[in-house]
Each structure stands twice: as C-alpha cells, then as structure tokens.
Amino acid sequence: MICQITKPYRSYLVPANMPDDQVESAASADVLPSVDMQAPNAEFARKCAQALGQRVHRVERIVDEVAV
C-alpha cells in the first residue's frame, strides 16, 4: 500500500467566457471561482483543477494560521 501525505490547496479558475484581458483585474478583485482540494503538491492540484475543463489562474497552498 502506498500512502501519500496531502496538503490543502485552492485553485483559482478562469471562466470560459472571460476574456484574457480581464483575468488579472478579476483576480485582483478576488472574484474568480475557486476549488479547494487535498493534493500532494501544487502541480498535482493544478492538473486536477484543469481536469474540470477550465483554465487555472493560480494555485495556492491553504495554510491554517493559529493565533497564539
């Protein structure tokens, strides 16, 4: 049996009908749709998100910030 440690990632997707020149402004306004997933690394998360049939703007690791 192979076990892999996974981490939480968020992939921001580009809607199919969004023109390329509007992607950055939509990302800055935080209005791009996103999907959260568990994956072993960011590249794997990107490929899984691309399998949904949309372009991926960026993938980021979700880090829990613990207040001390």
N, C-alpha and C positions, 0 to 999 in steps of 0.2 A: 504494500500500500504506500502511496506517495502522498505526503501531506505538505501543503504549501501555506505559509503564513500570508495572509492578505491584509490589506490596509484599505481604509475608506478613501474613495476618490470621487470627485464631482467633475463631470464632463459638460461643458457648455456647448450647446448645439446651435447651428446656424439654420434657421428655417429655409426651406427650399425656395420660397418666393421672395427672400430678402436679397436685394442687390448687393454686390460686393462692396460698393462704396458706403453702405450703411452699416456694415458689420461692426466696425470699430466704435462708432457712436452708440450703437445698441449695447455693445459690451460695456462701454463706459457708463451707460445709464443703468446697467445691471438688469436688462430686460430680455436677455437671451434665455431660452428654455434650457434646463439642465436635467441631468440624470445622475443619481448617486449610485455607486456600486462598490462592492468589495473586489479588489484585484491585487495580484502580487506586485504590480508595478504600474507606473503611469502609461507606458506604451501599451500594455495589455488592456488597460481601461480605455485608452483611445480606440483601439481596434474593436473592442466590444461596443463602444458608442457608435462607431462608424457602421457597424453591422445593423444598426437601426435604420440605416438608409439616409442619414443626414450628415452634412459636413460638421466637423468638430472644430470649434474655435480654439478652445484650450481645455486642458485637464489640470486639475489641481488636487493636491492631497488635502483631505479634511483632517485638521488637527484639533483635538479637543483641548481647549485651554482651561486649565484648572486654576481657579482663584485660590490663592494662598493667604 
